[in-house]
Amino acid sequence: MTRILFIVICILFISIQANSQDKHYADQKIKIDSIRINKNWRTKEAIIRDELKFKAGDSINRGVLDTMVIRIWNIGNFAKVGYELDTLANGNYLLEIMAKDALTIVPILSFNGNRQDWSLSLGMSDRNFLGRNINFNIGGTIGTNAKNFSMGVTIPRQLLYKNMSISGGVLYGQGKNFRFHNREKVSEIAYDVKQLSGGISNPWHEDFKYRFSPDFGWSIFQHETDSSRADTEAPFAGNYKINYLSLSARESIGYVKRMRHQKDGFSASIGFGAGIGLDENSPFYYSVGSGVNYYKLFNKVVQFSSEFSTGYTSSTIPSLLFYKGANDVKGILTGEISGQSFYTAYIGWHFTYINRDWFAMEQSVYVNWGNGKDKYVDLYNTQPLYGVGTGFYFNIPMVPWLSMRMYFTYSGTNSNWFRLEL
């Protein structure tokens, strides 16, 4: 017993000493004499240098360099990030930063779903337009619940003032949704949609400290029903034409570090929206929503993930209700969770077996559940829909849009058990 106690004390002592040495190393001051950026082709040096928060000639803690790497990863456009310190003759340091661009010019040709609930998207997206981290996309979607054309652009915080980004977009097309009871269709709505939207945000609090800085958004939209496109025997939910100005505000705290497809950290958000009717057929409504995400990356292989989101809208107009599907709870059809209120939750373990520049493979094992009702108090008084399953994710980090996900899920009788995403 004495020997075991002695061993435990020795282990604790060594651990304390190691932590003390790590802290001393992170706090050690070094002077950066010069900075060299080693990149391959697209991203402008100014975009990378903006993430450093120091310049040549500054004295910094070594721990700042680890923070710098995280910030560059979180730009989202790189397949490999790292740095080296070379000692100069005067005792100062040359900092060489490596930031290898992934291919972010994406021809959109994607399919997700299965025979019962699917969508096919075509178009083009560039997350690093002109090498300045501008996000530009144009494309269209056809599928079970939509047929539309959209275009959008986001100008990032690196090009603007005080860590802000601005965005804008247009959407034109058709929507369709079904409501279910006991997994059987009980109503249908089909409508034409026109929408112009914009926003200003401070994404992910990438200044590494919390400050009150809500995201604001607006949109002007029109929904007009078209019963001629009803394709089931379920009752049509009603005929109407509505016009709205929608305003929203959202605030978040926390920070999620991203390294390729892996995540570590937490974030929590809450938002409020209001729909201001532009004619007498469009009554005022409000909506609230919140969400929490927590990710723990234990090592290069194992990651734990948990997510929860919920929302409520006062609107009873069918096209403005919530309709949740397999992207929210694996194994269900879009509309099996629907109503004025909803919640969804996810817990999963992710195992990255291979993570090279040219190929990465991850397997997930998860439990996913949720519910939707018109009265919020009913959400937690009734049996939720759930999914239990496993998924496989294959991708090429240097060309991140070359990816495939497969999910095998059991969610009770009539499970939508297989889902493919390309």
C-alpha positions in Angstrom: 0.0 0.0 0.0 2.9 2.3 0.9 4.5 1.6 -2.4 1.3 2.4 -4.4 0.9 5.6 -2.5 4.5 6.6 -3.2 4.0 5.9 -7.0 0.8 8.0 -7.0 2.6 10.9 -5.3 5.5 10.6 -7.9 3.0 10.7 -10.8 1.2 13.8 -9.4 4.6 15.5 -8.8 5.7 14.8 -12.4 2.4 16.0 -13.8 2.6 19.2 -11.8 6.1 19.8 -13.0 5.2 19.1 -16.6 2.2 21.5 -16.4 4.5 24.1 -14.8 7.0 23.7 -17.6 4.3 24.0 -20.3 3.0 27.2 -18.7 6.6 28.6 -18.5 7.2 27.7 -22.1 3.9 29.4 -23.2 4.7 32.5 -21.2 8.3 32.7 -22.5 8.9 36.0 -24.3 10.5 36.0 -27.8 11.2 38.8 -30.3 10.0 38.3 -33.8 12.5 40.0 -36.1 10.8 39.1 -39.4 7.8 37.2 -40.7 7.7 35.1 -43.8 4.4 33.6 -45.3 4.8 30.3 -47.1 1.6 29.8 -49.0 0.8 28.0 -52.3 -1.4 30.0 -54.5 -4.6 31.9 -53.6 -5.0 33.6 -50.3 -3.5 37.1 -50.2 -0.8 37.6 -47.5 -2.8 40.5 -46.0 -5.6 38.1 -45.1 -3.2 35.8 -43.2 -1.3 38.6 -41.5 -4.5 40.0 -40.2 -4.9 36.9 -38.1 -1.6 37.3 -36.4 -2.4 40.3 -34.2 1.3 41.1 -34.0 3.9 42.3 -36.5 7.7 42.1 -37.1 9.6 43.7 -34.3 7.1 42.8 -31.6 8.0 40.7 -28.5 5.3 38.0 -27.9 4.7 35.0 -25.7 5.2 31.6 -27.4 1.6 30.8 -26.5 0.5 33.5 -28.9 1.8 31.4 -31.8 -0.5 28.5 -30.9 -3.4 31.0 -30.9 -2.2 32.3 -34.3 -2.4 28.8 -35.8 -6.0 28.4 -34.6 -7.0 31.7 -36.0 -5.6 30.8 -39.4 -7.3 27.4 -39.4 -10.6 29.1 -38.7 -10.4 31.2 -41.8 -11.6 27.9 -43.3 -9.6 27.9 -46.6 -6.6 25.9 -45.7 -5.7 22.2 -45.8 -2.5 22.6 -43.8 -1.3 25.2 -41.2 1.9 25.4 -39.2 4.9 27.5 -38.3 8.7 27.3 -37.7 11.0 29.6 -35.7 14.5 30.1 -36.9 17.1 31.7 -34.6 18.9 34.7 -36.1 22.4 35.8 -35.3 21.2 38.6 -33.1 19.2 36.2 -30.9 15.8 37.2 -32.4 13.6 34.9 -34.5 12.5 34.5 -38.0 8.9 33.3 -38.0 7.9 31.2 -41.1 4.2 30.5 -41.3 2.9 27.8 -43.6 -0.7 28.1 -44.8 -1.5 25.8 -47.7 -4.7 26.6 -49.6 -7.3 24.0 -50.1 -9.2 24.2 -53.4 -12.2 26.4 -52.5 -13.5 27.0 -56.0 -16.4 24.5 -55.8 -18.5 23.2 -58.8 -21.7 22.4 -56.9 -23.0 19.0 -58.0 -24.4 17.5 -54.9 -27.1 15.0 -54.0 -28.4 14.2 -50.5 -31.3 12.1 -49.3 -32.9 9.0 -50.8 -35.9 8.0 -52.9 -38.5 9.4 -50.4 -36.8 12.7 -49.5 -34.0 14.1 -51.7 -32.5 17.2 -53.2 -30.0 17.8 -56.1 -28.0 21.1 -56.3 -26.1 22.5 -59.2 -24.0 25.7 -59.3 -20.7 27.2 -58.3 -19.3 28.4 -55.0 -16.0 30.1 -54.0 -15.2 30.6 -50.3 -12.0 32.5 -51.2 -13.1 34.7 -54.1 -10.1 36.7 -55.5 -8.0 35.3 -52.7 -9.6 37.7 -50.2 -11.8 35.2 -48.3 -14.9 36.6 -50.0 -17.6 33.9 -50.2 -19.6 33.9 -53.5 -22.1 31.3 -54.6 -24.6 30.9 -57.3 -26.8 27.8 -58.0 -30.1 26.0 -58.0 -31.8 23.1 -56.3 -34.5 20.7 -57.3 -36.0 18.0 -55.0 -38.9 16.7 -53.0 -39.5 20.1 -51.2 -37.9 22.8 -53.4 -37.1 24.0 -56.9 -35.2 27.3 -56.7 -32.4 29.6 -57.9 -30.2 31.5 -55.4 -27.1 33.8 -55.4 -25.2 35.2 -52.4 -22.0 37.0 -51.4 -20.3 37.5 -48.0 -17.6 40.1 -47.6 -15.4 38.9 -44.6 -14.3 40.7 -41.5 -10.7 40.8 -42.8 -11.8 43.4 -45.4 -14.1 45.4 -43.1 -14.1 47.4 -39.8 -14.0 46.0 -36.3 -14.3 42.3 -37.1 -17.6 42.6 -39.0 -18.8 40.9 -42.2 -21.7 41.7 -44.4 -23.7 39.5 -46.7 -26.5 39.6 -49.2 -28.5 37.3 -51.4 -31.5 36.6 -53.6 -33.8 33.5 -53.8 -36.4 32.7 -56.4 -38.3 29.5 -56.8 -40.9 27.1 -55.4 -41.3 25.5 -52.0 -43.3 22.5 -50.8 -43.8 21.0 -47.4 -45.8 18.2 -45.7 -47.0 17.8 -42.1 -47.2 14.3 -40.6 -49.0 12.6 -37.8 -47.8 9.1 -36.8 -45.5 9.3 -39.8 -48.5 9.7 -42.2 -49.0 12.9 -44.3 -51.9 14.9 -43.0 -51.5 18.2 -44.9 -49.5 19.8 -47.8 -48.5 23.3 -48.8 -47.0 24.4 -52.1 -46.0 28.0 -52.9 -43.8 30.3 -55.0 -41.1 32.3 -53.1 -39.3 35.5 -53.9 -36.7 36.8 -51.4 -34.1 39.5 -51.1 -31.9 39.4 -47.9 -28.9 40.9 -46.2 -27.0 40.9 -42.9 -24.1 42.2 -40.8 -22.4 39.9 -38.4 -19.3 39.3 -36.1 -18.8 35.6 -36.8 -17.7 33.2 -34.1 -16.2 36.0 -32.0 -12.9 35.5 -33.7 -11.3 38.2 -31.6 -11.0 35.5 -28.9 -12.9 37.4 -26.3 -16.5 38.1 -25.7 -18.0 41.4 -26.4 -21.6 42.3 -27.1 -21.9 42.3 -30.9 -25.2 40.9 -32.2 -25.7 39.8 -35.8 -28.5 41.7 -37.6 -30.4 40.4 -40.6 -33.2 41.5 -42.9 -35.2 40.1 -45.7 -38.1 41.1 -48.0 -40.1 38.1 -49.2 -43.3 36.9 -50.8 -45.0 33.5 -50.6 -47.9 32.7 -52.9 -49.6 29.4 -52.8 -50.2 27.2 -55.8 -52.6 24.3 -55.2 -52.0 23.0 -58.8 -48.7 21.6 -57.6 -50.2 19.4 -54.9 -49.2 15.8 -55.5 -50.7 13.8 -52.7 -54.2 13.1 -51.3 -53.3 15.0 -48.1 -55.5 18.2 -47.7 -54.0 21.4 -49.1 -53.3 23.8 -46.2 -54.9 26.9 -47.7 -54.6 29.5 -50.4 -52.9 32.9 -49.7 -50.4 35.5 -50.8 -48.2 37.2 -48.1 -45.6 39.9 -48.2 -43.2 40.6 -45.4 -40.3 42.6 -44.1 -38.4 40.3 -41.7 -35.9 41.7 -39.2 -33.7 39.5 -36.9 -31.0 39.8 -34.3 -28.8 37.1 -33.0 -26.1 37.0 -30.3 -23.6 34.2 -29.6 -20.8 33.4 -27.1 -18.1 30.8 -27.2 -15.6 29.7 -29.7 -15.2 26.6 -31.8 -11.7 25.7 -33.1 -11.8 24.1 -36.5 -9.0 21.9 -38.0 -10.2 20.5 -41.3 -13.4 18.6 -40.5 -12.6 18.3 -36.7 -13.9 20.7 -34.1 -13.1 21.6 -30.5 -14.9 24.1 -28.2 -18.4 25.3 -27.5 -20.8 28.0 -28.7 -24.3 29.1 -27.6 -26.6 31.5 -29.3 -30.0 33.1 -29.0 -32.0 35.0 -31.6 -35.2 37.0 -32.1 -37.0 37.8 -35.3 -40.1 39.8 -36.3 -42.2 39.6 -39.5 -43.7 43.0 -40.4 -46.6 42.5 -42.8 -46.6 44.7 -45.9 -50.3 44.2 -46.6 -53.5 43.3 -44.8 -53.1 39.6 -45.6 -49.8 39.4 -43.8 -50.3 39.6 -40.0 -47.3 40.5 -37.7 -45.5 37.5 -36.1 -42.4 37.0 -34.0 -40.0 34.1 -33.5 -37.3 33.1 -31.1 -34.6 30.5 -31.3 -31.6 29.3 -29.4 -28.9 26.6 -29.7 -25.9 25.1 -27.9 -23.0 23.2 -29.4 -20.2 21.5 -27.5 -17.3 19.6 -29.1 -14.3 17.9 -27.4 -11.4 16.8 -29.4 -9.5 14.3 -27.1 -6.7 13.6 -29.6 -6.2 13.3 -33.3 -8.7 10.4 -33.6 -11.5 10.8 -31.0 -14.0 13.7 -30.9 -17.2 14.0 -28.9 -20.1 16.1 -30.2 -23.3 17.4 -28.7 -25.8 19.8 -30.1 -29.2 21.2 -29.1 -31.5 23.7 -30.8 -35.0 24.9 -30.3 -37.4 27.6 -31.7 -40.9 29.0 -31.6 -42.8 31.2 -34.0 -46.2 32.9 -33.4 -47.1 32.6 -37.0 -49.8 30.0 -38.0 -49.2 30.5 -41.8 -48.3 27.0 -43.1 -45.2 28.2 -45.2 -43.8 30.0 -42.1 -43.8 27.0 -39.8 -40.8 24.9 -38.9 -40.2 21.7 -41.0 -37.4 19.5 -39.8 -35.9 16.5 -41.6 -32.9 14.2 -41.8 -30.4 17.0 -41.5 -31.9 17.6 -38.0 -32.8 14.1 -36.9 -31.3 11.3 -39.0 -33.8 8.7 -40.2 -36.9 11.0 -40.6 -38.5 12.7 -43.5 -38.8 16.4 -43.8 -42.0 17.5 -42.0 -42.2 14.5 -39.6 -41.1 17.1 -37.1 -43.1 20.3 -37.8 -45.1 23.0 -36.2 -44.8 26.4 -34.6 -42.2 25.0 -32.2 -39.5 22.4 -32.3 -36.4 21.1 -30.6 -33.7 18.7 -31.9 -30.7 17.2 -30.1 -27.6 15.2 -31.0 -24.9 13.2 -29.2 -22.2 11.4 -31.0 -18.7 10.1 -31.0 -16.5 10.7 -34.1 -13.4 8.6 -34.9 -11.0 9.9 -37.6 -9.1 6.8 -38.7 -7.2 8.6 -41.5 -6.4 12.3 -41.7 -3.8 13.0 -44.4 -3.6 15.9 -46.9 -4.9 13.6 -49.7 -7.5 11.6 -47.8 -9.5 11.6 -44.6 -12.0 9.1 -43.2 -14.2 9.5 -40.2 -16.8 7.2 -38.6 -19.6 8.5 -36.3 -21.8 6.7 -33.8 -24.8 8.8 -32.7 -28.1 9.3 -31.1 -30.4 12.0 -32.6 -33.9 13.0 -31.4 -36.4 15.8 -31.6 -40.0 16.9 -31.6 -42.3 19.5 -33.2 -45.6 20.8 -32.0 -47.8 23.9 -32.4 -47.7 24.6 -28.6 -44.3 24.8 -27.1 -45.3 23.2 -23.8 -46.3 20.1 -25.7 -42.8 19.5 -27.0 -41.6 17.7 -23.9 -44.9 16.0 -23.0 -45.0 13.7 -26.0 -42.7 11.0 -27.4 -40.0 12.5 -29.6 -38.8 11.0 -32.9 -35.3 9.5 -32.6 -32.5 8.0 -34.7 -29.7 5.7 -33.6 -27.0 4.9 -36.1 -23.6 5.2 -37.6 -22.2 7.3 -40.4 -19.1 7.4 -42.6 -17.4 10.5 -43.9 -14.8 10.4 -46.7 -13.1 13.5 -48.1 -9.9 15.0 -49.6 -8.7 17.9 -47.4 -6.9 19.6 -50.3 -10.1 19.5 -52.3 -12.7 19.6 -49.5 -15.8 19.6 -51.8 -14.8 16.1 -52.9 -16.6 14.3 -50.1 -19.2 11.7 -49.3 -21.3 10.9 -46.3 -23.3 7.7 -45.7 -25.7 7.3 -42.7 -27.3 4.1 -41.5 -30.0 4.9 -39.0 -32.8 3.1 -37.1 -35.6 5.4 -36.1 -38.5 3.1 -35.4 -41.1 1.7 -37.7 -40.9 3.0 -41.3 -37.4 4.3 -40.7 -35.8 6.3 -43.5 -32.7 4.1 -42.6 -30.2 5.0 -45.4 -29.1 8.5 -46.4 -26.4 9.5 -48.9 -24.7 12.9 -49.2 -22.3 13.7 -52.1 
